[in-house]
Amino acid sequence: MDTLNAQIRELRKVSGLSQNTFAEKFEIPTSTLQDWEHDRRTPPVYVVGMIDKILSNERIIGRLSAGNSILNKAKSAKDNDEFYTTYETVAREMAHYIPQFKNKVVLCNCDDPFESSFSKYFIKNFNHLGLKGLICTSYYASRVIGSESELVDENNEPLSTDNGYVLSLTSVPKRITPESKDEAVHSFLKKKKAVKKLKGNGDFRSAECIKYLDQADIVVTNPPFSLFRELISLIVEHDKQFLVIGNQNALTYKEIFPLIQENKAWIGYQFGDMEFRVPSDSEPRDTRYWVDESGQKWRSLGNAMWLTNIDMNRRHQELALCKVYDSLSYPKYDEYDAIEVSKVADIPMDYEGIMGVPITFLNKHNPEQFDIVGEANHGSDNSFDLFKPTVDGKLKFKRILIQKKRLVAGA
Ligand SMILES: C[S@@+](CC[C@H](N)C(=O)[O-])C[C@H]1O[C@@H](n2cnc3c(N)ncnc32)[C@H](O)[C@@H]1O
């Protein structure tokens, strides 16, 4: 895909104009604009530059400050939200929850029906998991739509970035299995005309998409990181199960931490490094970025995670403790009666009070072994953020505060 094509798509998207209005405004035939947006022809560089300048001058997007072009601003914000999960990442995590998916309706609500590894995984494994249904919705401005196959909706119209789409299935032929090739999935979807235009833009917060949420049992997806907390809050409000990719920074957000503390959400298996495909127009980076032999661009995150409320074996396993408490090795915080434990492996087996432990503890947490008392972050006004973790005036990393579970008398 040519970067100029992606730039035109981005410019039209940030302008908020439909293809027709945008084409009319810049006196371009609509069919030419469609060819540019669908990578069939490349727009001249001076046209892209001119449109960018005009839109910036007009400040169509009032919230953009002067100076930088619309394109640069919109793109750099967007790049951080466009991480596409690999099939292996989905399959590896899902392997731990297979029985819980039987007879369930799965919703992938940030997913392109033909390109996303989530939809491919659930289609190929539909019968193996014994699913009752699969619904995948895609957002109108998808940057990958049409990148794998010439696609059409139920009316034989090519899929376009102007629309949100929904794929809804209640059965998948037995011939499609986890070993099937992607092409088999694509041709099944095309033949079945299973992908339909949404009325709206496919925003998971829209009334139309919330109706799909209400029909589902489990949400499995990778939302834009900037919308992670909104997605989780919505799912919890609708009392659904979820298995969702996020950034570990979200663990201490005020919408997420209370769920962890109250055992309404916990960390999945893969926690730390995760590789993602990124769109072909993503900017190169100095670290955690590479291009493979096929030209596919990749980025990795060192602090990715799955967040879930589906029960799993790991959270019933006791963390083995082999250290013994002594006051020299475990100093107290300056402002709070709790000890600093800088490594999870050093949690003492015999300390009854509150302990500050690294955030990676959450990946080992067994709620029958420890209570989560709060967090020691940076003294924000969140009621669970109890103090700033300093020892002898030195600020430590943010800590999770835990305490050994007390045995209730007579229990
Ligand atoms: C991080 S990417 C993940 C894509 C895909 N689920 C995957 O991992 O392969 C986030 C996706 O959410 C879509 N998206 C952005 N804003 C959205 C919204 N408000 N509602 C639903 N989807 C959205 C983007 O178009 C993009 O496809």
The ligand as a Gaussian input file, in Angstrom:
#p B3LYP/6-31G(d) Opt

LIG

0 1
 C       -5.484000      -2.186000      18.551000
 S       -6.403000      -2.389000      17.047000
 C       -6.748000      -4.077000      17.194000
 C       -7.356000      -4.679000      15.975000
 C       -7.685000      -6.160000      16.060000
 N       -8.665000      -6.385000      17.074000
 C       -6.438000      -6.995000      16.249000
 O       -5.869000      -7.037000      17.337000
 O       -6.052000      -7.619000      15.284000
 C       -7.894000      -1.595000      17.516000
 C       -9.014000      -1.712000      16.505000
 O      -10.145000      -1.012000      17.039000
 C      -10.745000      -0.224000      16.028000
 N      -11.385000       0.902000      16.710000
 C      -10.916000       2.153000      16.920000
 N      -11.809000       2.885000      17.600000
 C      -12.880000       2.077000      17.822000
 C      -14.135000       2.256000      18.455000
 N      -14.453000       3.421000      19.003000
 N      -14.993000       1.221000      18.475000
 C      -14.659000       0.044000      17.925000
 N      -13.477000      -0.201000      17.324000
 C      -12.602000       0.806000      17.273000
 C       -9.602000       0.168000      15.103000
 O      -10.093000       0.400000      13.804000
 C       -8.727000      -1.097000      15.160000
 O       -9.126000      -2.009000      14.191000

